[in-house]
Amino acid sequence: MKNSFLIVFSFFIIFSCNKSKSEPLDTPAQGTITMEADESFKSVVEALTERYMALNPSTKINVTYKKEDLGFLDLLDRNTRLVVMSRNLTKSEKEAYDKKIDLPWQPAKFAADALVFVVSKNNTSLKELSVDDIKQRISSDEKTLIFDGANSSNINFIAQEFNVKASALKYSVIKSNENIVKELDKYPEKIGVISLNTISRPYGEEAIRLREKINILPIVDKGVSYTPTVDNLQNMQYPFTRVLYFITNEGYYGLGNGFIRFACTQLGQIVVEKEGLQPYNIYRREVQMR
């Protein structure tokens, strides 16, 4: 009888240890994970993660800001749990995801951002840009457009829009969207290309300071002029509107998927709206009058 008890007890210990090893280390309400995002989306990512962690005090989402292409590679290598993307993946990238991650391809769209073209307040000669003009400038040796560097979401997006290789584009570089705005006065003939999210937070002190230094150029497409307003993002009328989405390598309902669900449902979408971006999932508010 004693030997039987020892056998059963030993089996229970082994079973319990194996079970604990197989259980996820995190849940939507507790744990620690890493997320990677391009610096262009820093403001909205910070707002979403801060709100989620405030609602779930036992969670910690560490955000690393990295060029978009490098973040995707880290996702494939499982160095990060989820990433923010703004462009469509290529066929080879989707095949790599299917092979390495072995999960259904489910991009979680949460916001509409935009690529905006800005000049210094001191530049009063340039009032607008056409899509054709931008296409010409991005292939000119004069390099009048300033981007935040290769492999970034901004340069990748415009390359995809014009259906050319990013390596074939010609542009000047100033590291970071914020630095582009801050240093434009030094280059009065150049045009900065930044994310709308860099300057979109309506009451953010840093966003206000940045907006005061620049003029946003309307974009003319087929004879019609568009500015990156929320309405134009909602209707995808602004020519350089882009949709932000999450992808993950988390194969269970853990902290990564919990955060994604939050960002795409009403509470998260309210955060996106307060950031001055267009929420991807629009919730109608109905008031009944009696």
C-alpha positions in Angstrom: 0.0 0.0 0.0 2.8 2.4 0.9 4.6 1.6 -2.3 1.4 2.2 -4.3 1.0 5.6 -2.6 4.6 6.5 -3.6 4.1 5.5 -7.2 0.9 7.5 -7.4 2.5 10.5 -5.7 5.5 10.4 -8.0 3.2 10.2 -11.0 1.3 13.2 -9.7 4.5 15.2 -9.3 5.8 14.4 -12.8 2.4 15.1 -14.3 2.2 18.5 -12.4 5.7 19.5 -13.6 5.0 18.6 -17.2 1.7 20.4 -17.1 3.3 23.6 -15.6 5.9 23.5 -18.4 3.2 23.3 -21.1 1.0 26.0 -19.7 1.4 29.6 -21.1 3.5 31.9 -19.0 1.1 34.8 -19.5 -2.6 35.5 -19.9 -4.4 38.6 -21.0 -4.5 39.8 -17.4 -0.9 39.0 -16.3 2.6 38.5 -17.7 5.3 40.3 -19.6 5.9 40.4 -23.4 7.8 42.5 -25.9 6.2 44.3 -28.8 8.1 46.1 -31.7 6.9 49.0 -33.7 8.3 51.6 -36.1 9.1 54.9 -34.4 6.5 56.5 -36.7 3.7 55.0 -34.7 5.2 55.6 -31.2 2.5 58.0 -30.0 -0.5 55.7 -30.6 1.4 52.6 -29.5 2.4 54.2 -26.2 -1.2 55.4 -25.6 -2.6 51.9 -26.2 -0.1 50.1 -24.1 -0.3 52.5 -21.2 -4.1 52.3 -21.2 -4.0 48.5 -21.3 -1.5 48.2 -18.5 -3.5 50.6 -16.4 -6.6 48.4 -16.8 -4.5 45.3 -16.2 -1.9 46.1 -13.5 -0.3 42.7 -13.5 0.8 43.1 -17.2 3.9 44.6 -18.7 4.3 45.3 -22.4 7.8 46.3 -23.3 7.8 48.3 -26.5 11.0 48.4 -28.7 11.1 50.9 -31.6 12.7 49.4 -34.6 12.5 49.8 -38.4 9.4 48.0 -39.8 11.3 45.4 -41.8 13.6 44.5 -38.9 10.6 44.2 -36.6 9.0 41.7 -38.9 12.2 39.6 -39.0 12.2 39.6 -35.2 8.6 38.3 -35.2 9.6 35.4 -37.4 12.6 34.6 -35.2 10.3 34.9 -32.1 12.4 37.7 -30.6 9.1 39.6 -30.1 5.5 38.6 -29.5 3.9 41.1 -31.9 4.7 43.9 -34.3 2.9 46.8 -35.8 2.9 47.0 -39.7 1.6 49.6 -42.2 2.3 48.0 -45.5 1.1 44.8 -47.2 3.5 41.9 -46.8 5.0 40.5 -50.0 4.3 37.0 -51.2 7.7 35.7 -49.9 7.1 37.4 -46.5 3.7 35.7 -46.1 5.2 32.4 -47.1 7.9 32.9 -44.4 5.3 33.7 -41.9 3.3 30.5 -42.8 6.4 28.4 -42.6 8.0 29.7 -39.4 4.9 30.7 -37.4 2.4 28.1 -38.6 -0.6 30.2 -37.7 -3.5 31.5 -39.8 -2.6 34.9 -41.3 -4.9 37.3 -39.4 -3.8 41.0 -39.5 -5.6 42.9 -36.8 -6.3 46.3 -38.2 -6.8 49.1 -35.6 -6.1 52.6 -37.1 -5.7 54.7 -40.2 -2.6 56.8 -40.3 -1.1 58.7 -43.2 2.2 59.8 -44.8 2.3 63.6 -44.6 4.5 66.0 -46.5 5.6 69.0 -44.5 7.7 72.2 -45.0 9.2 74.7 -42.6 6.9 77.6 -41.6 9.5 79.8 -43.3 8.8 78.1 -46.6 6.0 80.2 -48.0 6.6 79.4 -51.7 5.3 75.8 -51.7 1.6 75.5 -51.2 0.8 72.0 -52.3 2.1 68.8 -54.0 0.7 66.6 -56.6 1.0 62.8 -56.6 2.9 63.0 -59.9 5.3 65.6 -58.4 6.1 63.4 -55.5 6.7 60.5 -57.8 9.1 62.7 -59.8 10.9 63.9 -56.7 11.4 60.4 -55.3 13.4 59.5 -58.4 15.4 62.7 -58.7 19.1 63.1 -57.9 18.2 66.3 -56.1 16.8 64.3 -53.2 14.4 67.0 -52.1 12.3 64.6 -50.0 13.6 63.8 -46.5 12.7 60.4 -44.9 13.8 58.8 -41.7 15.9 56.2 -43.3 15.9 52.9 -45.2 13.7 49.9 -44.0 11.4 52.3 -42.2 7.6 52.2 -42.5 7.5 55.6 -44.4 9.9 54.6 -47.2 8.5 51.1 -47.5 4.9 52.5 -47.8 5.7 55.0 -50.5 7.7 52.4 -52.4 4.7 50.1 -52.3 2.4 52.9 -53.4 4.4 53.6 -56.5 5.2 49.9 -57.1 9.0 50.4 -57.1 11.7 48.9 -55.0 12.6 50.9 -51.9 16.3 50.6 -52.8 15.6 52.4 -56.1 14.2 55.5 -54.4 16.3 58.7 -54.0 15.9 60.8 -50.9 17.7 62.6 -48.0 17.8 61.2 -44.5 17.3 62.6 -41.0 16.9 60.0 -38.3 13.4 60.0 -36.7 10.2 61.8 -37.7 10.5 64.3 -34.9 14.0 65.3 -35.9 12.9 65.8 -39.5 10.4 68.4 -38.2 12.9 70.0 -35.8 15.6 70.4 -38.5 13.5 71.5 -41.5 14.5 75.1 -40.9 18.0 74.2 -41.9 16.8 72.9 -45.3 14.2 75.5 -46.6 14.0 73.9 -50.0 13.4 70.4 -48.8 10.2 68.6 -47.9 9.9 66.3 -44.9 7.9 63.1 -45.1 6.6 61.9 -41.7 3.8 59.9 -40.2 0.6 61.8 -39.3 0.8 60.1 -35.8 4.0 62.1 -35.1 1.9 65.3 -34.9 -1.7 64.1 -34.6 -2.3 64.0 -30.8 -4.6 67.1 -30.5 -3.5 68.2 -27.0 -0.1 66.5 -26.7 2.5 69.2 -25.8 5.2 67.7 -28.0 2.8 67.3 -30.9 1.7 70.9 -30.5 5.3 72.2 -30.6 6.0 70.1 -33.7 2.9 71.4 -35.5 3.9 75.0 -34.8 7.1 74.5 -36.7 5.6 73.2 -40.0 3.1 73.6 -42.8 1.3 70.5 -44.0 1.1 70.4 -47.8 -2.2 69.3 -49.3 -1.8 66.6 -51.9 -3.4 66.9 -55.3 -4.7 63.8 -57.0 -6.5 63.9 -60.3 -7.1 67.6 -59.9 -8.6 67.3 -56.4 -6.7 68.6 -53.3 -6.7 66.5 -50.1 -5.4 67.1 -46.6 -4.9 64.4 -44.1 -8.0 65.0 -42.0 -9.8 62.3 -40.1 -12.7 62.4 -42.6 -10.3 61.9 -45.5 -8.6 59.0 -43.8 -12.0 57.4 -43.0 -12.9 57.5 -46.7 -9.4 56.6 -47.8 -9.5 59.7 -50.0 -6.2 61.2 -48.9 -3.8 59.6 -51.4 -1.3 58.4 -48.8 -3.6 56.9 -46.2 -2.3 53.7 -44.6 -3.9 51.2 -42.3 -2.0 50.1 -39.2 -2.3 46.5 -38.0 -0.9 44.0 -35.6 0.5 40.6 -36.4 1.6 38.1 -33.7 3.3 34.7 -33.4 1.3 33.9 -30.2 -0.6 30.7 -30.8 -2.9 30.9 -27.7 -5.0 33.6 -26.0 -2.2 35.2 -24.0 -1.1 38.7 -23.3 -0.3 39.5 -26.9 -3.8 38.5 -28.2 -5.4 40.0 -25.2 -3.8 43.4 -26.1 -4.7 43.1 -29.7 -8.3 42.4 -28.8 -8.3 45.5 -26.6 -6.8 47.7 -29.3 -9.4 46.6 -31.9 -12.5 46.9 -29.7 -14.3 49.9 -28.4 -12.0 51.0 -25.5 -8.9 50.7 -27.7 -10.6 52.5 -30.6 -11.4 55.4 -28.3 -7.7 55.7 -27.5 -6.9 55.7 -31.3 -9.5 58.5 -31.8 -7.9 60.6 -29.0 -4.6 60.2 -30.8 -6.1 62.1 -33.7 -6.1 59.1 -36.0 -9.1 57.4 -37.6 -10.2 54.2 -35.7 -10.4 51.3 -38.1 -13.4 49.8 -36.3 -16.0 52.5 -36.0 -18.7 52.2 -33.3 -21.9 54.0 -34.0 -23.4 55.9 -31.1 -27.2 55.9 -31.1 -29.2 58.1 -28.8 -32.9 57.4 -28.4 -35.1 60.4 -27.8 -38.4 59.9 -26.0 
